[in-house]
Amino acid sequence: MKIRIKNTLYLFLVMLLAGSCDWLEVSPSNEVNEEDLFAKGSGYRNALNGIYLNMSDNSLYGRNLSYGFIEVLGHQYLPEHLKNTGSYYKTYQFLYDDTDVKSFISAMWSKGYNVIASCNNLIHNISEADAMLFDGVEMEKNMIWGEALALRALMHFELLRMFAPSMEVDDGKAYIPYVDEYPVINTTYYTNAEILKKIEADFKEARRLVAMCDVEQHPEWMQYDVRMRGDGVTTDLPDDVFYAFRGYRMNYYAITAWMARMYMWAKDYDAAFSCSEEVINSTYKDRAYFDFINSAELSKDKKDSKSLIFTISHNNVLTDEYKPFTNNGSENLFLFSKDDIYDEELEKKEDVRGKDEMLTLVTGASYCSRKYLIEEGTIGYDMIPMLRLSELYYIVGEYYARNNQLDKAGAALDVVRHARGLMLALPEPSSLDAFYKEMIKEMRKELIGEGQLYFLYKRLNMKEPFDMDEKNVNFVFEHPENEDI
């Protein structure tokens, strides 16, 4: 597959950018001289690809922040299939003081800030680079620079969502540092509001920079076939593979969608709605950039790559990483009850997400998702979904519900439901709480294995869905002991 071509760009940076044990440094572990690396435009390409590679590490989106730790924490899976003395069961119980759980949290903190350090190193160098170093001149320089800024913002946002309280219960205290220099001279911890302002500023500048490529000069590269498959009409394809596969990169619309997610966290619902609408309504020659696959075809494209706004590629065979958590007899199984998620006969009959083609019965009445059991070489086999179109409809729906436009709120959920085979419209929600009930049901089906349910509960300080005493539900991770400053 052509996707294999882009993976080869990563290999050079594996040793260079992946190996520091210091959470705020990028310490090359081989013979590559940094001055030589950034002497040519290709070095900047490799540095950027190395950042994406590091993000696919199992301590981040390769497992912990997708189908693993964070999904266990969101109680998507049945606890009886988790080893009751093991780390995942303790995670399910919110036992952050346990040594095993601490190891998960420490890895996410360290790897997250290491990614940020890599971004800062790249930003520091490219800000002073001559555009003539790059094959694409100013467009390529801006693209790389913008993506590095966007990834820095993204990673800070994820760390904020983990290590600080939500704005719903914000106490005005400083929780994490925002690191925007390289090398690091000192670190300052900031409040939620201060961090969010810095994230917003980085996202806005990043979007301005990548717009030269994605909006102004080459909007054709954002079409589905080009951005996800490196395929399409010959005249639409870039001559250089580095410019293809924009769906695997922080493109203009990925940044805009991530801003929508960030604004929801910041409780700026108007801005979140505006960003969501911009992406939903984006077109090229009157054809939507982002759409849902036909429900009858979902079993062939289980991650619905058409609706993915941003994905990253796993650095190993993703199926092999996920499979041990679905094999009967393993100590930890990431399983759920089909009856718990698909609780109405109509849904069980018509919702394609609950069909045998999408789920596997593992033991008793417990199922696993096939989302990550895709044969190598098949559509989506390497994709770690980061943000998809359905989430933007949930944001739009919540915006309408908060403004007491409950008919429009239900209609936003129906867009996703109809795309998944449920053609009967939802009854109009009677209240914001009633809307949330329906939205959570949808998210459990649509985003399983993508790590977003826990963050929804946290954003709303919603402890009722957890099958445990609410006083034991803890939404704020403690800083790793060896990382406190």
N, C-alpha and C positions, 0 to 999 in steps of 0.2 A: 504493500500500500504506500501511497505517497506520504502518509503520515510518518512513515519510517524515515523519510528524508529529513524531516525537521528534528527527529530525535538524535540524529548524528551530530547536530550542532551543539548538543549538550555535553558530549563526552569530554571535551577538552577541559571543561570547568569543574568536573566532578571533584578532582583532588584540590583544585585551586580554591574553591569557595565553600566547600562543605565541611572542612575539617577543624575549625577553631573551637576550642572548649570555652573560650571567653565570650560571654554573651554580647559584648559590645565591640568586638573586633573581627576583622577578616584577616587571618594570618595565613598566607600561602604556605602549603606544606610541601611544595616541590620546587623545582629549579626555575620556574617561570618568574621572570622579573616583571614587576608591575609596570615599570616604565616602558618595557618592551611591549607588554600587553596592550597598553593604551596608545602605542605609537601608530597604530593602523586602525581603520574603521572596523575591520573584522574583529579586533580585540574587544570593542564595545559590544558587538553582537554576541560574542561568546560570554562576556560578563553578564549580559541581560539573560541569555538562555540559562546560565548557571543559577541565577536567582529563581527562575521558574522551576528548575530541577530541584533546588533545595526545598521549595514549597511543597513538592510532591513526596517529600520524605514522610515515613510513617508517623513520625512525631508530630507532623502537621496534617496536611490534607490527604496524605496517602492512607491514613487510617484515623488518627486521633480526632481530627476535626471534620471527618466525613461520616463513615459508617461505624466508627469505633467508639472511643471514649465519650465524646460529646453526645452521641446518639444513645448510649447506655444511660448517661446522665439525664437525658430527656425522657427516660422511661418508655422508649419505643419498643424495647424488647422485654420478654418475659423473664423474670428473675430466676424462676425455677430451672432454667437452662444455663445459668451461670454458676460456676463452681463456688460454693458458699464460703470457701476460705480464700478465694482468689481475688485478684485486683479488680476485675470487672464487677463482681458482686459488691465489693466494698465501694466502688465508684457509684453503683446504683444506690447505695445507702448514704451517699454524701459524706463518706468518712475521709475527709481531706487530710486528717492527721495521720492516717495510716501510711506506713512507709511505701507500700506498693502504689498507692494513689498519688503520693507525693512525687514519685518518679515520673508519672504521666505529666503532672503539672509542671515539674521542673523542666522536662524535655520541651514542652510547648513554649515556656518562657524563654529558655536558652536558644532554641532554634528560631523562634520568632524574632528575637532581637539580633540574632546572627544574620537573618535575612535582611533586617533593617540596616545593619552595618554594611552588608553587601550593596544595598541600594544607595546608601550614602557615599560609599566609595565610588560607585559608578557616577552618581550625580556630581560629586566633587570634580571628577576628571572631565566629564562631558561638558560641564558648564564652561570650561576654559578651552575646549577643543575647537579646532578650525573645522568648519563645515565641509571643507574640501577633502578632509580625510575619508569621508563617507561616499560610497557609491551613489547613494541617493541624495547627496549633498544636504541641504538644510532640512528637507523633508525627513530623511532618515535620522539625522541628528535629533530633530524634534521628537520623532517617534520614540526613539530609545530613551531620551531624556524624560519624556512624558510618562512612558510606561514605568520607569524607575521611580518617579515621583508618586505615581498611582499605587504601585506596590508598597512603597513606604507607608502611604496613608492607609492602605488596606490592612497591613500587618499591625499597625498601631491600633486600628479600629478593633481588630480581633482580640488583641491583648486587653484593650479597654473593656470589651464585652465579657472577658473572662475574669479580670483581676480588679474590677471596680463595680460598684453597685449600679443598677440602671438609673436613669434619670427619674423614674417613678419614685424612687426612695433616696435620691441623691442627698448626701449629707455635707457637701461642699468641701470634703477633704481631698487631699492629693493622693493619688493611688499609683500611677505609673509615670515613668519619664517619657517625654517625646524627644527622641534622639534624631537630630537633623544635621549633624556635622560629622565629618570624618577627616582625620582621626578624632576620637572623642577626648575632649579636654575635661569636661565634667558633666554630670547629669543632674537635671532638675526634675523633680516630680511635680505633676500638674493635676488640677482638678478635672472632673468630668467635662465641665463646660469649656475649660481652656484647651483640653486635648481635642475636643470635637471641633473647636475653631481652627486648630492647626490642621486637623484632618481635612476639613472643608477647604482650607486654603490650598493644600497640596492637591486635592482632587480637582479643584477649579483650574489651577495652573496646568496640571497634567492634561486635562481635557482640552485646554486651549492649544497645547503643544501637539497632541495627536490629531487634532481636528484637521491640520494641514494635509495629512494623509487620508484619514478615514472619511472626511466630509468634503474638503475642498478639492483635492487633486484626484483621489481615487475612490470615490464612493462605490464603484463596482466591486471592489475587493471585499466589501462587507456582505455581499450576497451569500446565501447559504452555501452553495456549492464551492465557492472559493474560500470562504472563511472557515468552513468545517472540514472540507474534503480535498482542498487544493485542486479542484476540478471545475469544469464549466466551459463556457464559450471561450474559444482561444483568445479572442480579442479582449476578454475580461481578465485573463490570467496575468499575474505579474511575471516579468521575465526572470526575476530573482525569487527563489523559494523563501527567502527571509521575509518577504512581504506578504506571503500567503498565510493561510491558517490564522487569520486575525481573531477567530473565535477562541483560539488557545492563548490569546494575549489580552492585555488590558487595553482594548480598543476604545474608541470614543463612547460607544453605547454601553460597554461594560463599565466604564467609569461612571457614566450617567446613572446606570442602574445601581451601582454600588453607592452612589450618593443618595439615591432614594432610600436604600436600606439604612444608611447613616442618618438621614434626616428623620426617619421613623424613630430611631433610637434617641435622637435629640428632641423628639416631640415637636418637630417642625413639620406638621402634617401637610401644610400647603406646599412646601418645597418638595416633600416626598412625592406628593401627587403630581406635581409639575414634571419632575424628573421621570416618573413612571410613564406618564402620558407621552413624553417625548420619545421614549424608546418604543412603546407600544405602537405609536403612530408613524415611526420611521419607515421610509420607503425608498426604493430605487426604481425609477420609471414606473411609478404607481403600484409597485409590488412590495409587500411588506418584507422587511429584512427578517423579522422574527415572527414565527407562526407555529402552530401545533401540527404535528404529523396527524394524518388521518387515523382515527382510532383503530381501524382494521389493520393498520400497518405497524402499530406500536410494538407488537411482539418481535418484529424484525429490527426495530430500532428502539431498544428498551429504555434508553436514556432520552429519547426524543431529542436528537441532536439539533433538529430545526428550531426548537424552542430555547436552546442553550445560548445565553448571551456571553457567558465566559466559562471556559473549562480549562483545566490543565491536564497534562499527560503524565501518567504515573511512570516513574523511572524504572519500575520492574513490571513483570506481567501481573496486572491487577487481579485477574481471576485467581492466580495462584496465591496471592496475598489474602484474598477474601475467603477462599474455599474452606480453609480449616475451621472457620466459624459457622459453617453450614453442614459439616459432615457429622452425621449421627455417631455418637461415641466420643466426640471431642469434649474437652472439659468446659469450654465456653462456646455456646451457640447463640448467634444473634437471630433469635426467632420471635415471632409475634403470633397472636391469635387472629386468624382471619375473621372470626365472628366478632371480635372486639373492634376491628377497624371497619369492616363492612357489615354494619348492624341492621340493614334492612334488606328484605328479599329482593327488591328492585335493584339495589346496588349490587348484590351478589350475582344477579343475573346479567346486568347490562354493563357494569363498570369494568372496562377492559383491564384496569390496573389490578383487579382481583382474579383474573383468569389464570388458568394453569400455565399458560405461556409466559406469565410474568412472575408467578410464585411457584415454589417447590414445597410440597409437603415433606417435612423431615422426620417428625416423630409425633405420634398421637394426633392432635389437632393443630399442631404448631408448624408454621411456615417460615421460610426465608424468602427474601426478595431475590430475583434473578438479575437485578440491575447490575450487579458486579460479577455475574457469572456468564460473561459474554466471551465466546471463543475468539482467540487471537486472530486478527485479520478481518473481523466482522465489525460493522458500524458501531462505534462507541466503546470498543473493547478497552481502550486505554484512557478513556475520559473520566476525570473526576469532576463531576458537576459542581460549579462554584456559585452560579446564579442563573436562574432561568426565568422565562417569561411569566409563568404562572405566579411567581412571587410578586411580580409587579401588579397583576390583577388583584391579588390579596391586599396589596397596599392601597390600590384604588378603591376596593370594596370597603376597607376600614375607614378611609377618608370619608366616603359617602355615609357610612354608618355613624361616624362621629358628628357629621353634619345633619343627622336625622333624615337623610335621603335613603331610607331603608330599602325602597324598591330598587334603586340603582346599586345599592350595596349587594343585594342578592343577585342582581343581574351580572355583576362582576365575577362572583363565584361561579355563576352558570356558564360563563365563557369557558372556564377550565373544565367544568363538569361535562359540558356538551362535547368538548374535544376528546373526552375520555369515554364517550358512549352513553352518558346519562342525559337523555334529551328532555326528560320531564323537568320543568323549571322548579326551583326551590320555592316554597311558600315565602312570601315577604317576611323577613325577620321582624319580630315585634319590638326589638330593642338592640342596643349595642351588645349587651351580653348574649342575646340570642344569636346575633351575627357571629360573635367570637366562637360560640359553640359549633356553628356550621363551618367556620373557617378552619378551626382546629381539626375537625374531621377530615376536611379536604387536605390539609397539610400533612396529616399522618399518612394519607394514601399517596399523595403526589411527591412529597419530598423525603420519603423514607430512605435512610442511608445517606442523607446529605447534611445532617447536623444542624438543622435550623429550628426544630421544635423546642429544644431547650432554651434557645435564645428568645423565642417568642414568649415563653412562660416567664423568663427573667425580665424581659422588657416591660411586661405588664404586671410584674410582681404577682404572678398567678400561681399559687401553690395548691389550689384545690385539685388539679388533675393528678397529682402524685398520690400513689397508693401507699401513703405512710403519714405519720403525724407531721403536720405542717411545720411545727417548730424545728423539725430535723432537716427541713429543706433549706440548703444553704446555697445562695446564688453567687457568692464572691469567693474566688480562690485566694488562698494566702500565698504571698510571695515565697518562692523557694528560699530556704534558709541560707544557702550559700550565695544568694544573689542580692540580698538586701544591701542597700547602700547607706 
